Amino acid sequence: MRFLKILTYVLVLVGALNWGLVVLFNFNLVSALLGDMTFLSRTVYILVGISAIISLITSYKNISDEY
């Protein structure tokens, strides 16, 4: 479970940094590294989205366990 939390944290961080770069500098890091909408870049976007959902669920679970 610890590995999953670390992995989701890293992927959500990658997504957040990518969106920050897109908004501030109009630079898409994922597209620059992996190509524009290639299979790999789409896979990264899918994993970031799934990681956000997992992070949301685990955060909610941790909050509900405290009360």
Residue frames as qw, qx, qy, qz and C-alpha x, y, z in Angstrom:
[[0.000, 0.886, 0.463, 0.000, 0.00, 0.00, 0.00],
 [0.326, -0.756, 0.099, 0.559, 2.88, 2.36, 0.74],
 [0.383, -0.079, 0.598, 0.699, 4.27, 1.86, -2.77],
 [0.156, 0.646, 0.668, 0.335, 0.87, 2.71, -4.27],
 [0.172, -0.918, -0.259, 0.245, 0.64, 5.92, -2.24],
 [0.369, -0.567, 0.333, 0.656, 4.13, 7.00, -3.28],
 [0.335, 0.173, 0.701, 0.606, 3.47, 6.15, -6.93],
 [0.070, 0.794, 0.575, 0.183, 0.17, 8.04, -6.98],
 [0.268, -0.853, -0.069, 0.443, 1.79, 11.01, -5.25],
 [0.375, -0.335, 0.492, 0.711, 4.55, 11.16, -7.86],
 [0.239, 0.384, 0.722, 0.524, 2.12, 10.85, -10.77],
 [0.055, -0.889, -0.452, 0.038, -0.23, 13.50, -9.38],
 [0.337, -0.727, 0.135, 0.583, 2.79, 15.74, -8.88],
 [0.359, -0.027, 0.624, 0.693, 3.84, 15.19, -12.50],
 [0.119, 0.660, 0.670, 0.319, 0.34, 16.10, -13.64],
 [0.196, -0.906, -0.262, 0.267, 0.24, 19.22, -11.49],
 [0.370, -0.537, 0.330, 0.683, 3.66, 20.38, -12.67],
 [0.318, 0.228, 0.692, 0.606, 2.67, 19.75, -16.28],
 [0.025, 0.816, 0.554, 0.160, -0.51, 21.81, -15.93],
 [0.305, -0.830, -0.044, 0.464, 1.42, 24.59, -14.22],
 [0.378, -0.284, 0.503, 0.723, 3.90, 24.68, -17.09],
 [0.226, 0.494, 0.704, 0.457, 1.08, 24.69, -19.65],
 [0.092, -0.904, -0.416, 0.037, -0.69, 27.60, -17.97],
 [0.344, -0.808, 0.087, 0.469, 2.38, 29.69, -17.16],
 [0.195, -0.561, 0.554, 0.584, 4.62, 29.09, -20.15],
 [0.775, 0.460, -0.056, -0.430, 2.45, 27.30, -22.74],
 [0.275, 0.504, -0.818, -0.037, 4.86, 24.36, -22.51],
 [0.928, -0.164, 0.012, -0.333, 3.60, 20.79, -22.25],
 [0.234, -0.617, 0.751, -0.027, 6.34, 18.72, -20.63],
 [0.729, 0.052, 0.676, -0.097, 4.71, 15.35, -21.33],
 [0.714, 0.678, 0.166, -0.053, 4.33, 16.18, -25.02],
 [0.175, 0.868, -0.464, -0.028, 7.87, 17.50, -25.19],
 [0.350, -0.477, 0.805, -0.049, 9.29, 14.30, -23.71],
 [0.518, 0.087, 0.850, -0.040, 6.99, 11.67, -25.21],
 [0.053, 0.158, 0.681, 0.713, 5.48, 13.29, -28.30],
 [0.397, 0.041, 0.095, -0.912, 2.15, 14.92, -28.97],
 [0.800, 0.042, 0.214, -0.559, -0.63, 12.43, -28.16],
 [0.448, 0.332, -0.823, -0.111, 1.44, 9.34, -28.76],
 [0.778, -0.297, -0.542, -0.118, 0.58, 6.06, -27.06],
 [0.559, -0.087, -0.524, 0.636, 3.10, 6.80, -24.30],
 [0.042, -0.166, 0.184, -0.968, 1.85, 10.31, -23.62],
 [0.633, -0.322, -0.313, -0.631, -1.76, 9.11, -23.51],
 [0.752, -0.215, -0.597, 0.177, -0.69, 6.37, -21.10],
 [0.316, 0.021, -0.434, 0.843, 0.92, 8.97, -18.83],
 [0.328, -0.240, -0.027, -0.913, -2.24, 11.10, -18.90],
 [0.754, -0.290, -0.479, -0.343, -4.39, 8.05, -18.07],
 [0.667, -0.146, -0.580, 0.444, -2.08, 7.05, -15.21],
 [0.085, 0.136, -0.287, 0.944, -2.12, 10.60, -13.82],
 [0.535, -0.289, -0.197, -0.769, -5.93, 10.61, -13.88],
 [0.806, -0.254, -0.531, -0.061, -6.18, 7.20, -12.21],
 [0.511, 0.001, -0.514, 0.689, -3.61, 8.32, -9.63],
 [0.176, -0.267, 0.130, -0.938, -5.68, 11.39, -8.82],
 [0.734, -0.319, -0.315, -0.510, -8.72, 9.20, -8.19],
 [0.786, -0.150, -0.537, 0.267, -6.72, 6.78, -6.02],
 [0.294, 0.146, -0.388, 0.861, -5.19, 9.69, -4.12],
 [0.415, -0.343, -0.040, -0.842, -8.63, 11.16, -3.52],
 [0.827, -0.292, -0.410, -0.252, -9.97, 7.85, -2.23],
 [0.708, -0.086, -0.505, 0.486, -7.01, 7.18, 0.07],
 [0.081, 0.249, -0.269, 0.927, -7.08, 10.75, 1.38],
 [0.596, -0.369, -0.149, -0.697, -10.80, 10.45, 2.14],
 [0.845, -0.219, -0.488, 0.025, -10.21, 7.10, 3.83],
 [0.504, 0.066, -0.468, 0.723, -7.44, 8.59, 6.01],
 [0.189, -0.304, 0.134, -0.924, -9.67, 11.52, 7.00],
 [0.740, -0.332, -0.262, -0.524, -12.63, 9.28, 7.84],
 [0.780, -0.098, -0.558, 0.268, -10.40, 6.99, 9.92],
 [0.248, 0.210, -0.424, 0.845, -9.37, 9.93, 12.13],
 [0.395, -0.222, 0.145, -0.880, -12.96, 10.72, 13.16]]
